[in-house]
Amino acid sequence: MEILTQSELAYRKAEIIEKIRNGSLFIYPTDTIYGIGCNALKARSVQAIRKLKNRPDSPLSIWVPSKEWIRQHCRISPQAEKWLEKLPGPYTLIHPLKEEHPLPNAVIGTASTIGVRLPDHWFHQVVKECNFPIITTSANKCDEPFMTKLENLDEDIQNGVEFMIYEGEKESRPSTLINIEKEEIKER
């Protein structure tokens, strides 16, 4: 696994975006903790993340390039619109999907909803330039402690990704889960 700093990423941005576009698995920083991701439109890559995390069937969340992406692919109620106005931020908003959406079943399974993130973090510029969603799930195996620094990165996860963008230890916790339809808020 190659480890890149923010400045190394900036220098090699076109190359890294191409790797993401082609389905590479990677670890990246967010406004909360470290995530593991890939191009959410590449079913084979999404399945590889599921295998690494030992998470075979529950829906995964995505980091979207913009609020417009959410409005284009999710059903937006007046309540949902209020939450969209809080973005960017440390939230995962669970929205019902429209009938026509680009996400493969590897991402959503049998669900009719999707968890979307739009974090307030510099890495969002990379996702925005990709112009497609990436998987955003904690960089750990299912039911294990989440990664906050290199020293607690699971060895199998490390061996399963091509590169990592590292910015030092994170001192936060995962994003707050907001189920728009059920009006439920879950701190994680």
C-alpha positions as CSV (number, residue, x, y, z in Angstrom):
1,M,0.0,0.0,0.0
2,E,1.3,3.4,-1.0
3,I,0.8,6.2,1.5
4,L,0.3,9.7,0.2
5,T,0.2,13.1,1.9
6,Q,-2.2,15.8,0.9
7,S,0.5,17.6,-1.0
8,E,1.6,14.4,-2.8
9,L,-2.0,13.8,-3.7
10,A,-2.2,17.4,-5.1
11,Y,0.9,16.8,-7.2
12,R,-0.5,13.5,-8.6
13,K,-4.2,14.3,-8.6
14,A,-4.9,13.4,-12.2
15,E,-3.2,10.0,-11.8
16,I,-5.0,9.3,-8.5
17,I,-8.4,10.3,-9.9
18,E,-7.8,7.9,-12.8
19,K,-7.0,5.1,-10.4
20,I,-10.3,5.8,-8.5
21,R,-12.2,6.0,-11.7
22,N,-10.9,2.6,-12.7
23,G,-11.9,1.0,-9.5
24,S,-8.9,1.1,-7.1
25,L,-9.6,0.5,-3.4
26,F,-8.1,3.2,-1.2
27,I,-8.2,4.7,2.3
28,Y,-8.9,8.4,2.7
29,P,-9.5,11.0,5.5
30,T,-12.9,12.5,6.1
31,D,-14.1,15.2,8.5
32,T,-14.7,12.4,11.1
33,I,-12.5,9.2,10.7
34,Y,-10.7,7.4,7.9
35,G,-12.8,5.7,5.3
36,I,-12.2,2.9,2.8
37,G,-13.7,3.5,-0.7
38,C,-13.7,3.0,-4.4
39,N,-15.7,4.2,-7.4
40,A,-19.3,3.4,-6.2
41,L,-20.3,2.7,-9.8
42,K,-17.8,-0.3,-10.1
43,A,-19.7,-3.3,-8.7
44,R,-16.6,-5.5,-8.6
45,S,-14.7,-3.0,-6.5
46,V,-17.6,-2.5,-4.2
47,Q,-17.7,-6.3,-3.7
48,A,-14.0,-6.3,-2.9
49,I,-14.7,-3.7,-0.1
50,R,-17.5,-5.9,1.3
51,K,-15.2,-8.9,1.4
52,L,-12.4,-6.9,3.1
53,K,-14.8,-5.6,5.8
54,N,-16.6,-8.9,6.2
55,R,-19.8,-7.0,5.4
56,P,-21.6,-9.1,2.8
57,D,-25.0,-7.6,2.5
58,S,-25.9,-4.4,4.4
59,P,-26.2,-1.2,2.3
60,L,-23.1,0.9,2.0
61,S,-23.0,4.7,2.0
62,I,-21.6,7.0,-0.7
63,W,-19.7,10.3,-0.7
64,V,-21.4,12.3,-3.4
65,P,-19.7,14.9,-5.6
66,S,-22.5,17.5,-4.9
67,K,-25.9,18.3,-3.5
68,E,-27.1,18.3,-7.1
69,W,-26.1,14.6,-7.4
70,I,-28.4,13.9,-4.4
71,R,-31.3,15.9,-5.9
72,Q,-30.9,14.1,-9.2
73,H,-30.8,10.5,-7.8
74,C,-32.8,10.7,-4.5
75,R,-36.4,11.6,-3.7
76,I,-36.2,14.9,-1.8
77,S,-39.0,15.8,0.6
78,P,-39.2,19.2,2.4
79,Q,-37.7,17.6,5.5
80,A,-34.8,16.2,3.4
81,E,-34.3,19.6,1.8
82,K,-33.8,21.1,5.3
83,W,-31.1,18.5,6.0
84,L,-29.4,19.1,2.6
85,E,-29.0,22.7,3.7
86,K,-26.8,21.5,6.6
87,L,-24.3,20.0,4.2
88,P,-21.4,19.9,4.0
89,G,-21.1,18.4,7.4
90,P,-20.6,15.3,9.6
91,Y,-23.8,13.6,8.6
92,T,-24.9,10.5,6.7
93,L,-28.3,11.2,5.3
94,I,-30.4,8.2,4.4
95,H,-32.6,9.1,1.4
96,P,-35.0,7.1,-0.7
97,L,-33.6,6.5,-4.2
98,K,-35.4,7.4,-7.3
99,E,-36.4,4.5,-9.6
100,E,-33.6,5.6,-12.1
101,H,-30.3,5.8,-10.4
102,P,-26.7,4.7,-11.4
103,L,-25.8,2.7,-8.3
104,P,-25.2,-1.1,-8.7
105,N,-26.9,-3.6,-6.5
106,A,-23.5,-4.2,-4.9
107,V,-23.9,-0.8,-3.2
108,I,-27.6,-0.9,-2.1
109,G,-28.5,-4.6,-2.0
110,T,-32.2,-4.9,-1.7
111,A,-32.6,-1.5,-0.1
112,S,-34.5,1.3,-1.7
113,T,-32.5,3.9,0.2
114,I,-28.9,5.1,0.2
115,G,-26.8,6.8,2.8
116,V,-25.1,9.9,1.4
117,R,-22.3,12.0,2.7
118,L,-20.9,15.3,1.7
119,P,-18.3,16.0,4.3
120,D,-16.7,19.4,5.1
121,H,-13.2,18.3,4.3
122,W,-10.5,19.2,1.7
123,F,-10.8,15.6,0.2
124,H,-14.2,16.6,-1.1
125,Q,-12.5,18.5,-3.9
126,V,-11.1,15.2,-5.2
127,V,-14.6,13.6,-5.1
128,K,-16.1,16.7,-6.8
129,E,-13.5,16.4,-9.6
130,C,-14.2,12.7,-10.0
131,N,-17.9,13.7,-10.6
132,F,-19.1,10.3,-9.4
133,P,-19.8,8.9,-5.9
134,I,-17.3,6.9,-4.0
135,I,-18.0,4.3,-1.3
136,T,-17.6,5.8,2.1
137,T,-17.4,3.3,5.0
138,S,-15.1,3.1,7.9
139,A,-11.7,1.6,7.2
140,N,-12.1,-1.4,9.5
141,K,-13.6,-4.8,9.5
142,C,-17.3,-5.0,10.5
143,D,-17.8,-4.7,14.3
144,E,-14.1,-3.9,14.9
145,P,-12.7,-0.5,16.1
146,F,-12.5,2.1,13.3
147,M,-9.2,3.4,12.1
148,T,-8.0,6.7,13.5
149,K,-4.3,6.4,12.8
150,L,-1.8,4.1,10.9
151,E,-1.1,2.1,14.0
152,N,-4.7,0.8,14.2
153,L,-5.2,0.0,10.6
154,D,-6.2,-3.7,10.2
155,E,-3.5,-5.7,8.3
156,D,-6.0,-7.3,5.9
157,I,-7.5,-3.9,5.1
158,Q,-4.0,-2.5,4.5
159,N,-3.1,-5.4,2.2
160,G,-6.4,-5.0,0.3
161,V,-6.0,-1.4,-0.8
162,E,-3.8,0.2,-3.4
163,F,-3.1,3.5,-1.7
164,M,-4.0,5.7,1.3
165,I,-4.2,9.4,1.7
166,Y,-3.0,10.0,5.3
167,E,-3.2,13.2,7.3
168,G,-2.3,12.0,10.8
169,E,-4.4,10.8,13.7
170,K,-8.1,11.5,13.7
171,E,-9.8,12.3,17.0
172,S,-13.4,12.0,16.1
173,R,-16.0,9.3,15.6
174,P,-18.2,8.2,12.6
175,S,-20.8,10.6,11.2
176,T,-24.2,11.0,12.6
177,L,-26.8,8.8,10.8
178,I,-30.0,10.7,9.8
179,N,-32.9,8.6,8.4
180,I,-34.9,11.3,6.6
181,E,-38.0,9.2,6.1
182,K,-38.2,7.9,9.6
183,E,-36.9,11.2,11.1
184,E,-34.4,9.2,13.2
185,I,-31.1,10.5,14.3
186,K,-28.4,8.0,15.4
187,E,-25.1,9.0,16.9
188,R,-22.4,6.3,16.2
